């Protein structure tokens, strides 16, 4: 496993999880998918997996970026438990993905844009805060919120035009 990197004009820089998630989100948009990207980082910050939405391509409503990234990370680590790992995603996870992150036992969820209509962490059922939730990962929301939000708004505006 290696740290994923992006090329910047100043040379090669270590890639932050959100940088890589945004690359995946933009790639998803170019394929006609809702532009959401996700990355799983190990406890030491190594990128284990990255994915963008593939709902349309797979004809599978569960093929959200988060689900795909967590499944890949589990394959890479050889364990269904991603203890100590961080899930980084460009959009607040939906209830399905929030619940899956709990079952994968991620330590932390970092997300960009808030999702008042479909979110499951700060909005909607607030899965992580529910008393019956088995584990309560640390939540960090609003990371590069404007950049993530503009990507989504631009995608949906293009669909309407």
Buried (B, 14 or more C-beta within 10 A) or exposed (E): EEEBBEEEEEEEEEBBBBBBBBBBBBBBBEEEBBBBBBBBBBEEEBBBBBBBBBBBEEEEEEBBBBBBBBBBBBEBBEEEEBEEBBBBBBBBBBBBBBBBBBEBBBBBBBBBBBBEEEBBBBBBBBBBEBEEBEEEBEBEBBBBBEBBBEBBEEBEEEEEE
